[in-house]
Amino acid sequence: MIAIGDIFPAEGEFLAPDEVVITFDRGIPVAIDGETVSVAEARRMLSARGEAQRIGRGEACAALDRRAGRGCASLTSTASGEVRLVLYDGRITVA
């Protein structure tokens, strides 16, 4: 598991874009970057990684909500697969 303290770069260090792969099973996020997580862990990880990229608290999860048209925890009742987000310098792109 990635520790939140490991996400933030040292002062003066260049911050590279962060690609996040979210895996869904029947509309529920079940993994981040291939690591099995609970819905609460997925929200925390997305928020922390977004904040590391100067994205407001919770905005990475909100971007996923907008893309899905529903809440972060329920994309649709039958959707399974992966969603790729690129977090970088205050911006979120759905890849």
Secondary structure, DSSP 8 states (H G I E B T S, - for coil): ---HHHHS--TT-----EEEEEEEETTEEEEETTEE--HHHHHHHHHHHHHHTT--TTHHHHHHHHHHTS-TT-S-SS--EEEEEEEETTEEEE-
